[in-house]
């Protein structure tokens, strides 16, 4: 093969890979833009009377409506193609293993507890953790905190698994090897988060979630892991409200206890899950 043939082959491979990536990003673009569009519509209907306060007082209303609408549109598109959302996203209820689901949910909860404790205990630079507190505290703020908790702990992780580990990962697998598809989908997942520390952690969690979904050939299990991680929002918010995380020795002991407890939970449940047979 001469240099021109080699160049043509490389260019064809790169072009095919780019087409696969663009195709895999379509559901993500829909998921990212719909909440913003709905918020703009809401502000326009309010004719600017509320100004910027509509963003801070609406809680997760527009976000919840946006991700719900995204899921519905993906469902309609799959149905129009003669398929189904569940097949396209490899989300199946049949043959599910409740033990695996609960173990992964608990492991996700433990990961979040360790992550939260580490961020508050370690002397990390402010630039690294900038945005973490505002994201976490914002869940319990606004006029609809329980809607925010519901969307954060249930709806958002379910739809994000459909988008990232369902549509995106499955589409990437048509043009890339398993490991390459895992890295690309995890990078996209990380870039959708706010602060640098969230991006780093989201990338690691994205790899974990992708490996679980591939191991089981069913994103129901990665959704359980994701829901477990997001479920920590409620207990951490409650602990913060009652003063467990106050400054001083008592606060440090509380954070350390939460972190160690989360680490034990992760180790125990991941070890048990590792002993289970993968999807056959």
Buried (B, 14 or more C-beta within 10 A) or exposed (E): EEEEEEEEEEEEEEEEBEEBBEBBBBBBEBBBEBBEEBBEEBBEEEEEEBEEEBBEEBBBBBBBBBBBBBBEBBBEBBEEEEEEBBEBBBBBEEEBBEEBBBBBBBBBBBBBBBBBBBBBBEEEEEEBBBBBEEEBEBBBBBEBBEBBBBBBBBBBBBBBBBBBBBBBBBBBBEBBEEEEBBBBBBBBBBEBBEBBBBBEBBBBBBBBBBBBBBBBEBBBBBBBBBBBBBBBBBBBBEBBEEEBBEEEEEBBEBBEEBBEBBBEBBEBBBEBBEEEEEBE
